[in-house]
Amino acid sequence: MLFNAPRATQFMKECGLDALVATSPVNITYFSEYYLWVDALFKEYMVNPGGSSNRFQLYAVFPASGEAALVLSPFVALNAADIWIKDLQVYGDAGLDFSRSSEPADSPYARFYDLTKNPSPHSTPTEALWAVLRSRGLADARIGLETEDLPVETLASIREGLPQASLKNCTNLIRLLRAVKTPDEIERQERAAAISEEAAIESAKLAAPGRRIKDLVECYRTRIAALGADFDHFAYGPRGLGLAAEPDYVLAAGDFMFMDFGCIFRRCVSDGGGTLVLGELPPDLRTIYDGLYASTESAGQAMRPGVKSSAVREIMKNEVDARGIKAPNPHGHGLGLEVRDYPMIMPDNGLRLRDECIDVPSDLLLEEGMVVNLEVNIFMANVGSLHVERTFVIEAHGCRSIVPQQRKEPWETVSG
């Protein structure tokens, strides 16, 4: 399960919350495992011309005691057949044709016949949310509600239906909750990283003068699909002129460039990167590359629970500075359901993760179960780009590479 229920329960206890309510597509997936690609895309005006640009609303509810629930349209309720949450609360009419239907025999899908046939007493998702909370005795409770990107009118409607409840913005609390992964999420991220690594290495082998970079991208996309993953990104840095993902650059002898790639396996994102070289790096550039690798190596050796995120970034920066390498932004970030989760391996900026439930420094301490990506690169305008990116899992007494990631050497092609 993705959802870190023990951590959520502990946070709720510390914050005096009786329930958490997720409202964004990514956090509804995190809470419930429910996912449908259109949830983040469909907006009201797309089916109601002249309507708002608000997404169709769903809710996931996790109470401190009692059963979790998911609020969704009956038309897509079947998509929740395999999730861990069993209490599905629907609203409105599914719009199905029952004129030729008969009562289904007992089966795992029989309940969806009932959910879609019998009209819901709730006409909107927010009315269904009211009912979920009232049924659990939470009508006057202290409720953590994800409010970022929640339409103003939706928030007002939630408050209207629960006038005795104390609704507290818990957007940053949920981000902090997601920072520490369950064993299942780490396993998914390991698989995503392994798939991505294999596909990237195969793609790099295609590199040759006169070949289009889109051939490498297509190879990567095809291979991750064959291994059961979805495409997230494949970016490159031709001639050191910045980051690109669309131009169909034609490779040339002597090219060396940034490559950054990632895939999605069972909702979990991988993020990796290295340096593609057509030929062999000249000695001066190889010295710089070795310094970039050493930056990630030194930081990786220092990562363990209790270490500040900024301290890891400082180690990376000190390593390249000591070698006279002008790498502009050695840094890192967490990985999870999005390509950047907390913690952020950045300098301490003095800001805080603050909402109506938590108020903690943004310079987070590393914790066991975090998945952290470290990356450092240089873009040399009209010359080339160098990049080293590695992913680590924080363990009780240190950290480990999420999967074997060969970065000590750049990917040099013999045909260059």
C-alpha positions in Angstrom: 0.0 0.0 0.0 1.2 3.5 -0.8 -0.5 5.2 2.1 1.7 5.3 5.2 -1.2 4.8 7.7 1.0 4.6 10.9 2.7 7.8 10.0 -0.6 9.5 9.2 -2.1 8.3 12.5 0.9 9.7 14.4 0.6 13.0 12.7 -3.1 13.2 13.4 -2.5 12.5 17.0 0.2 15.2 17.3 -2.0 17.7 15.5 -5.2 16.8 17.3 -7.0 15.8 14.1 -9.9 13.3 13.9 -9.7 12.8 10.1 -7.7 13.6 7.0 -9.4 14.5 3.7 -7.5 14.4 0.4 -8.9 16.4 -2.5 -6.3 16.5 -5.3 -5.9 13.6 -7.8 -2.4 12.7 -6.7 -3.2 12.6 -3.0 -6.5 10.7 -3.6 -4.3 8.1 -5.3 -1.9 8.2 -2.4 -4.6 7.7 0.2 -6.6 5.1 -1.7 -4.7 3.6 -4.7 -7.5 4.8 -6.9 -6.3 6.3 -10.2 -8.0 7.3 -13.4 -6.1 9.3 -16.0 -8.9 11.7 -16.6 -9.2 12.9 -13.0 -6.4 15.4 -13.4 -7.5 16.4 -16.9 -11.3 16.7 -17.1 -12.7 20.1 -16.2 -16.3 21.3 -15.9 -16.3 23.3 -19.2 -15.3 20.2 -21.1 -18.7 18.6 -20.6 -20.7 21.8 -19.7 -19.8 24.5 -22.2 -19.3 27.8 -20.5 -18.7 26.1 -17.2 -15.8 26.6 -14.9 -12.3 25.2 -15.3 -12.6 23.3 -12.0 -11.8 19.6 -12.1 -14.5 17.1 -11.2 -14.1 16.6 -7.5 -13.3 13.4 -5.6 -12.5 12.9 -1.9 -10.6 10.4 0.1 -11.2 10.2 3.8 -9.0 8.7 6.4 -10.4 8.9 10.0 -8.4 8.4 13.1 -10.8 5.6 14.0 -13.2 3.9 11.7 -13.3 2.9 8.1 -11.7 5.0 5.3 -13.9 6.1 2.4 -13.7 7.3 -1.2 -16.2 9.6 -2.8 -16.5 9.3 -6.5 -19.0 9.2 -9.4 -20.9 6.0 -9.8 -19.9 5.9 -13.5 -16.3 5.3 -12.5 -16.9 3.3 -9.3 -15.9 0.1 -11.0 -12.4 1.5 -11.4 -12.1 1.2 -7.6 -12.8 -2.5 -7.6 -9.2 -3.5 -6.5 -8.3 -0.7 -4.1 -7.9 -1.2 -0.4 -10.7 1.2 0.5 -14.0 -0.7 0.4 -16.4 2.1 1.5 -17.3 3.7 -1.9 -19.7 6.7 -1.6 -21.2 7.8 -4.9 -23.3 10.7 -6.0 -25.7 11.5 -8.8 -26.8 9.1 -11.6 -24.4 6.7 -13.4 -26.4 7.1 -16.6 -26.3 3.4 -17.4 -29.0 1.6 -19.5 -30.7 -1.0 -17.2 -33.5 -1.9 -19.6 -32.0 -5.3 -20.5 -30.3 -6.0 -17.2 -31.0 -8.7 -14.7 -29.8 -9.0 -11.1 -26.1 -10.3 -11.3 -25.1 -13.5 -9.6 -22.8 -13.1 -6.6 -19.5 -11.9 -7.9 -16.8 -9.4 -7.0 -18.6 -6.9 -9.3 -22.2 -7.4 -7.9 -21.9 -4.4 -5.6 -21.1 -2.1 -8.6 -24.5 -3.1 -10.2 -26.2 -1.8 -7.0 -24.0 1.3 -6.8 -24.9 2.3 -10.4 -28.5 1.2 -10.5 -29.8 2.6 -7.2 -30.0 6.4 -7.3 -27.7 8.1 -4.7 -29.3 10.4 -2.2 -26.4 12.8 -2.8 -26.4 15.0 -5.9 -22.9 16.3 -5.6 -19.5 14.9 -4.3 -19.5 17.4 -1.5 -22.9 16.2 -0.3 -21.5 12.7 -0.3 -18.5 13.9 1.7 -20.8 15.4 4.3 -22.6 12.1 4.6 -19.3 10.2 5.1 -18.1 12.5 7.9 -21.5 12.6 9.6 -21.8 8.8 9.5 -18.5 8.5 11.4 -19.5 11.0 14.0 -17.2 13.7 12.6 -19.7 16.4 11.9 -18.2 18.5 14.8 -14.7 17.1 14.6 -11.3 18.6 13.9 -10.7 17.7 10.2 -7.5 18.1 8.2 -8.6 19.1 4.7 -6.3 19.5 1.7 -7.2 22.9 0.4 -4.5 23.9 -2.1 -6.2 24.1 -5.6 -9.5 23.4 -4.0 -12.0 25.8 -5.7 -13.2 28.6 -3.3 -16.8 27.7 -3.9 -16.1 24.0 -3.1 -14.4 24.9 0.2 -17.3 27.2 1.0 -19.8 24.4 0.3 -17.9 21.9 2.5 -17.9 24.4 5.4 -21.6 25.1 4.8 -22.5 21.5 5.2 -20.3 21.0 8.3 -20.9 24.2 10.3 -19.8 22.6 13.6 -16.6 21.1 12.2 -13.2 22.7 12.6 -11.7 22.4 9.1 -7.9 22.9 9.0 -5.7 23.2 5.9 -3.4 20.1 5.9 -1.8 20.5 2.5 1.8 20.6 3.8 1.1 17.9 6.4 0.2 15.5 3.5 3.4 16.4 1.7 5.4 15.6 4.8 3.4 12.4 5.2 4.3 11.3 1.7 8.0 12.0 2.3 8.5 8.6 4.1 7.6 5.7 2.0 6.0 2.4 2.9 7.9 -0.8 2.0 5.4 -1.3 -0.9 6.1 2.1 -2.3 9.9 1.6 -2.1 9.5 -1.7 -3.9 7.6 0.0 -6.7 10.2 2.7 -6.9 12.9 0.1 -7.1 11.1 -1.6 -10.0 10.6 1.8 -11.7 14.3 2.6 -11.3 15.4 -0.8 -12.6 13.2 -0.5 -15.7 14.4 3.0 -16.4 18.0 2.1 -16.0 17.8 -0.9 -18.4 15.9 1.1 -21.0 18.3 4.1 -20.8 21.4 1.9 -21.2 19.8 0.2 -24.3 19.0 3.6 -25.7 22.6 4.9 -25.2 23.9 2.0 -27.1 22.2 3.3 -30.2 24.1 6.6 -30.2 26.2 7.1 -33.3 27.2 10.1 -35.4 24.4 11.0 -37.8 21.8 9.3 -35.7 18.8 11.3 -34.4 18.3 11.6 -30.7 14.6 10.8 -31.2 15.7 7.3 -32.1 17.2 7.0 -28.5 14.0 8.4 -27.0 11.8 6.0 -29.0 14.0 3.1 -27.9 13.6 4.2 -24.3 9.8 4.5 -24.6 9.4 1.1 -26.3 11.6 -0.7 -23.7 9.9 0.7 -20.6 6.5 -0.2 -22.1 7.7 -3.8 -22.7 8.7 -3.9 -19.1 5.4 -2.7 -17.8 6.0 1.0 -17.1 4.7 4.2 -18.5 6.7 7.1 -19.9 7.4 10.1 -17.8 10.3 12.0 -19.4 13.5 11.8 -21.5 15.5 15.1 -21.7 18.9 15.9 -23.2 21.3 18.8 -23.4 22.8 19.0 -26.9 25.7 21.4 -27.3 25.3 22.4 -23.7 22.7 25.0 -24.7 20.2 24.0 -22.0 17.6 21.3 -21.5 15.5 20.0 -24.4 12.9 17.2 -24.9 11.5 18.0 -28.4 14.2 19.1 -30.9 15.3 16.2 -33.1 19.0 16.8 -32.7 21.4 14.9 -35.0 24.3 13.4 -33.0 27.8 14.2 -34.1 31.2 12.7 -33.3 32.6 14.1 -30.1 29.3 15.1 -28.7 28.9 14.8 -24.9 25.6 15.6 -23.3 23.2 15.5 -20.3 20.6 12.8 -20.4 17.7 12.7 -17.9 15.0 10.0 -18.0 12.2 8.6 -15.9 9.3 6.2 -16.1 6.2 5.4 -13.9 5.6 2.0 -12.5 2.3 1.4 -10.6 2.0 5.2 -10.1 5.6 5.6 -8.7 8.1 7.8 -10.6 11.8 7.1 -11.3 14.3 9.8 -12.2 17.8 9.0 -13.4 20.5 10.6 -15.5 24.0 10.4 -16.9 26.3 11.6 -19.5 26.2 10.3 -23.1 29.6 10.6 -24.9 30.1 9.9 -28.6 33.7 8.8 -28.4 35.8 9.5 -25.3 35.8 12.5 -23.0 39.1 14.5 -23.2 41.2 14.4 -20.0 40.1 17.8 -18.8 36.4 17.0 -19.2 36.9 13.6 -17.6 38.4 15.3 -14.6 35.3 17.4 -14.3 33.0 14.4 -14.7 34.9 12.6 -12.0 34.3 15.5 -9.7 30.6 15.5 -10.4 30.5 11.8 -9.5 32.5 12.4 -6.4 30.0 15.0 -5.3 27.1 12.4 -5.3 29.4 9.8 -3.8 30.4 11.9 -0.8 26.8 13.0 -0.2 25.5 9.5 -0.5 28.0 8.3 2.1 26.8 11.0 4.5 23.1 10.4 4.2 21.4 8.8 7.2 18.4 9.5 9.5 18.8 12.8 11.4 21.1 14.5 8.8 19.7 17.9 7.6 18.8 18.1 4.0 20.9 21.3 3.6 23.9 19.5 5.1 23.8 16.9 2.2 23.6 19.7 -0.3 26.6 21.4 1.3 28.7 18.3 1.0 27.8 18.1 -2.7 28.7 21.8 -3.2 31.9 21.6 -1.2 33.1 18.6 -3.2 32.9 20.4 -6.6 34.1 23.7 -5.2 37.3 22.0 -3.8 38.0 20.8 -7.2 37.5 24.1 -8.9 34.4 22.9 -10.7 31.8 25.5 -11.4 28.7 23.3 -11.1 25.9 25.8 -10.6 23.4 23.8 -8.6 24.3 20.5 -7.0 21.1 19.4 -5.3 18.6 16.6 -4.7 15.0 15.8 -4.0 12.7 13.1 -2.9 10.9 10.8 -5.3 7.4 9.2 -5.0 4.1 9.7 -6.8 5.6 12.9 -8.3 9.0 13.5 -9.7 9.8 15.8 -6.8 8.6 14.9 -3.3 10.0 16.1 0.0 12.7 16.3 1.1 14.4 18.9 -1.0 18.2 18.7 -0.9 18.8 22.4 -1.1 20.4 25.2 0.9 18.5 26.2 4.0 16.3 29.0 2.8 14.8 29.8 6.2 11.3 29.0 5.0 8.9 26.6 6.8 6.4 23.9 5.8 3.4 25.6 7.3 -0.3 25.1 7.1 -3.1 25.1 9.8 -1.8 21.7 11.2 2.0 21.8 11.0 4.8 24.4 11.2 8.3 22.9 10.7 11.5 24.0 9.0 11.7 23.3 5.3 15.2 22.1 5.9 13.9 18.6 6.8 15.9 16.0 8.6 16.3 12.8 6.7 14.3 9.8 7.9 14.4 6.1 7.3 12.2 5.2 4.4 12.8 8.4 2.3 13.9 8.0 -1.3 16.3 10.7 -2.3 17.7 11.7 -5.7 21.1 13.5 -6.0 22.0 15.3 -9.2 24.8 17.6 -10.4 25.5 18.9 -13.9 27.2 21.5 -16.0 26.1 23.0 -19.2 28.9 24.5 -21.3 27.3 26.7 -24.0 27.9 25.5 -27.5 30.3 22.8 -26.2 28.5 20.1 -24.3 26.9 19.1 -21.0 27.9 16.7 -18.2 25.4 15.1 -15.7 25.4 12.6 -12.9 22.2 11.6 -11.2 21.7 8.8 -8.6 18.9 7.6 -6.3 19.2 6.4 -2.8 17.0 4.8 -0.1 17.6 6.1 3.4 17.9 3.2 5.9 18.3 3.0 9.7 22.1 3.5 9.7 22.9 5.0 6.3 21.6 4.7 2.8 21.8 2.4 -0.3 21.5 2.8 -4.0 17.9 2.1 -5.0 19.2 -0.2 -7.8 22.6 -0.6 -9.4 23.3 2.6 -11.3 26.6 2.8 -13.1 27.7 6.4 -13.0 31.3 6.2 -12.1 31.9 6.1 -15.9 30.0 8.1 -18.5 28.2 6.3 -21.3 30.9 6.4 -23.9 30.1 4.9 -27.4 32.8 3.1 -29.3 31.3 4.3 -32.5 31.8 8.0 -31.7 
